[in-house]
Amino acid sequence: MKPETSFAPFDKQIQTFETEHQLPGLAVGIVRHGQLVHTYLSGFAHRPSERAVTAETVFRAASISKTLTAVGVMQLVEKGQIGLHDPVNPYLHDIELKPRKSDDPPITLFQLLTHTAGFGEFVPWYRYLNPRALGGVAWLNRPRLPLPRFYGGQIQPDAPPGRQWSYANQGYALLGQLIADVSGQSFPAYMRDHLFTPLSMAHSDFERRDDLKPLLATGYRRNGRAVWPDVDVLTLADGSLFTTVNDFSRYVVSLLNSYHERDTAVYPHLLQTATVRQMWSPAFQLDACLPFMGLGFFGEKWGDQTHLYHDGLWLGFMSSLSLCPESDTAVFAFTNCAEQGLPTLVRNLLRQLVKAPHPMDNIPACPVQPERWDSLVGDYKPRWGINANFRVWQGFGGKLTVYVQDGQLHVKSRWGSLSKGYPLQGLDPENPDAFHLYGSPLLFQRNPAGETESLQYRHYAFYKQ
């Protein structure tokens, strides 16, 4: 029998966060040892009618959708209908993945799952001029534009396949099309038959079903008052999930049950144990001390535990999922406000539940070696264009600058989270090119001649100019 946990301290933290950020509505779920053990439900799904948030309130989960899409793909892999490292083109009926260059290797399923296929964040601008795709969204009360029509029958990567990590919604949109083409069902129908129905997730879908509309939360702006336009995700598989706290907990429990080889009639396995463990293992990682990409999930080490996660952001909605499989524990949250601090709350709650160390804990004292800094100072940029590096431009302004100030090595970006400039502290006494930003590793890589070649941060490689 697992020891019981008092959730009162956690509720207090959640309530403080909710008040500070003036959230209209918030739903938090905690899963431990095969069941939903706690929920925090507060605020309004719709303010004018004072419709309260409940465990059956339907939220937009946005990019957390990608984890479910990855599960659907891996079901087809388990059935032998497609191979994980197979080229994707032969399986797609009406969309061609056009090579960037004639000698580029074909794009594989593995690369789509790990965001290493080379796709950018956007299709060519003129594709958005279609009246049914203005702004890249699906407008309500209009027929959804099919993905092959939106792409004009083909899509081309912006970087060589397998050479860099580029978060790309288009890659997961293609996975949804692949599920449809291989299974012979529409993507939403496949997900209903193979995920939602087996788990009795009656209030979850990738389409806005009529029976979900009365339960759907309204998305608000950050002041919690003004309403965002209510539109749908055109590309479905990358971010269109509608779900509830109760439903989503069943999905999380099912995956954790598979991981622990725990069978129950209530939560049937969606995948075999080996497949779930493969999805939650590093598939792309620049260095062992940096975060990794699994199959559909992000990951990092918290001491001797693995932290898997994915977040989602849509107009008026934010979602976050974090889990530690070794501790059989997960925390997830949905809010009907695009509050980007939500993942920090979720991570902090999970860290406390599993007693994981903070990134700043146990970092050894490292000798300062300013004689090496001259070779590190300079500008660092990614390769292969703006579209393939949209997130780098969005978050950092397209480059990082390393400089010395007040006798300390610093890094800054043009804009974003590092724009003020932050000091770099030693991370590893045996590697003078390894640093950290308040616990987040940042590594310099040298070529065989000893010259600084690149800077690695999170999933990104920046090359010295």
Order of alpha helices (4+ residues) and beta strands (2+ residues): alpha-beta-beta-beta-beta-alpha-beta-alpha-beta-alpha-beta-alpha-alpha-beta-beta-alpha-alpha-beta-beta-beta-beta-beta-alpha-beta-alpha-beta-beta-beta-beta-beta-beta-beta-beta
